[in-house]
């Protein structure tokens, strides 16, 4: 039987390059709602690009490999968007990312 303990992950989302401000305003809240539901409200914004097309969240999930399949069903996602998720293991170090780093330390 596999390990079912929640794992800390970094999820990186990149909206397709031709996404306009209207799409950002409409779809990012849907994506954040998906992250909130999937992580059972255990998430923190890790970073966001100035144009809003690239962003990442630290989150805790029981089965990270299912995140991709569920993400593809997310209402805010369109063909051409990119998604990457990987486990944020114990060998992490950081400085200057106060909220995100504090979240990692506490989770």
Backbone torsions as a table, in degrees:
resi	resn	phi	psi	omega
1	UNK	NA	137.4	-177.2
2	UNK	-79.0	170.6	178.7
3	UNK	-77.3	118.6	-178.4
4	UNK	-103.5	6.6	177.3
5	UNK	-65.8	144.3	179.2
6	UNK	-61.4	141.3	-179.3
7	UNK	-115.3	144.3	174.5
8	UNK	-81.6	129.9	-178.7
9	UNK	-132.3	158.8	169.2
10	UNK	-111.9	123.6	178.5
11	UNK	-109.4	123.4	-179.3
12	UNK	-113.7	128.6	-178.5
13	UNK	-123.2	132.9	177.2
14	UNK	-127.5	116.7	176.3
15	UNK	-75.5	151.0	-178.5
16	UNK	-59.5	151.2	-170.1
17	UNK	-61.0	-27.6	-178.0
18	UNK	-88.9	12.0	178.3
19	UNK	-67.4	130.7	-179.4
20	UNK	-97.9	176.7	-177.5
21	UNK	-60.0	-38.6	178.5
22	UNK	-60.3	-43.2	178.4
23	UNK	-64.4	-43.2	179.3
24	UNK	-58.8	-46.1	-178.9
25	UNK	-66.8	-31.9	-177.5
26	UNK	-85.1	-45.2	-169.4
27	UNK	-91.6	-31.2	-179.2
28	UNK	-61.4	-42.5	176.0
29	UNK	-58.5	-33.8	177.3
30	UNK	-67.9	-39.3	179.1
31	UNK	-68.1	-43.0	178.5
32	UNK	-63.5	-39.2	177.1
33	UNK	-62.4	-39.4	176.0
34	UNK	-61.5	-48.1	178.8
35	UNK	-58.5	-44.3	-179.9
36	UNK	-59.4	-47.2	-179.7
37	UNK	-66.1	-47.4	-175.3
38	UNK	-65.6	-34.2	-178.5
39	UNK	-92.2	2.8	-176.6
40	UNK	53.0	44.3	176.6
41	UNK	68.2	19.5	176.8
42	UNK	-107.8	78.4	-177.3
43	UNK	-149.9	162.0	176.9
44	UNK	-152.7	136.1	175.9
45	UNK	-62.7	126.1	179.4
46	UNK	-92.7	-40.9	179.3
47	UNK	-164.0	164.4	176.2
48	UNK	-151.9	135.2	176.1
49	UNK	-73.3	160.5	-179.1
50	UNK	-61.5	-34.3	-179.5
51	UNK	-84.7	-7.0	177.0
52	UNK	81.1	2.0	-177.8
53	UNK	-84.0	-18.5	-179.0
54	UNK	-126.5	128.3	179.3
55	UNK	-155.1	159.5	-178.7
56	UNK	-140.6	149.5	178.5
57	UNK	-127.5	137.7	162.7
58	UNK	-82.6	138.6	177.9
59	UNK	-152.4	161.5	174.7
60	UNK	-110.9	128.1	178.8
61	UNK	-138.7	146.6	-178.6
62	UNK	-73.7	-38.8	-176.0
63	UNK	-132.8	85.0	-174.5
64	UNK	-57.2	-32.5	-176.6
65	UNK	-65.3	-20.8	177.2
66	UNK	-81.4	-13.5	-177.5
67	UNK	-60.0	-42.0	-179.0
68	UNK	-61.8	-48.4	-179.1
69	UNK	-60.9	-40.9	179.0
70	UNK	-70.7	-37.4	-179.9
71	UNK	-60.9	-38.4	179.5
72	UNK	-62.2	-21.6	178.3
73	UNK	-91.0	-7.6	-176.4
74	UNK	-60.9	133.4	-175.9
75	UNK	-60.7	-28.9	-177.3
76	UNK	-84.6	-0.9	-175.6
77	UNK	-95.8	139.0	175.9
78	UNK	-126.7	163.8	177.6
79	UNK	-57.8	131.1	-179.7
80	UNK	105.3	-14.5	174.1
81	UNK	-74.2	155.0	-179.0
82	UNK	-119.8	151.6	-177.6
83	UNK	-145.2	135.2	176.8
84	UNK	-140.7	135.0	176.7
85	UNK	-136.7	137.7	174.5
86	UNK	-148.2	156.3	-178.1
87	UNK	-71.8	135.0	174.3
88	UNK	-95.4	89.1	-174.5
89	UNK	-75.2	-171.7	-174.9
90	UNK	-72.6	-17.1	-177.3
91	UNK	-92.4	61.3	179.3
92	UNK	-116.0	148.1	173.3
93	UNK	-140.9	150.1	-179.9
94	UNK	-163.1	163.2	176.2
95	UNK	-153.3	139.9	174.2
96	UNK	90.1	-11.3	178.2
97	UNK	-101.0	72.5	-166.3
98	UNK	-57.1	-56.4	-178.0
99	UNK	-64.7	-46.7	-178.3
100	UNK	-65.3	-43.3	-179.8
101	UNK	-66.5	-40.7	176.8
102	UNK	-60.6	-41.6	178.9
103	UNK	-60.7	-46.3	179.4
104	UNK	-60.1	-43.7	-179.5
105	UNK	-61.3	-36.1	-176.6
106	UNK	-85.0	-14.7	-177.9
107	UNK	-117.0	NA	NA
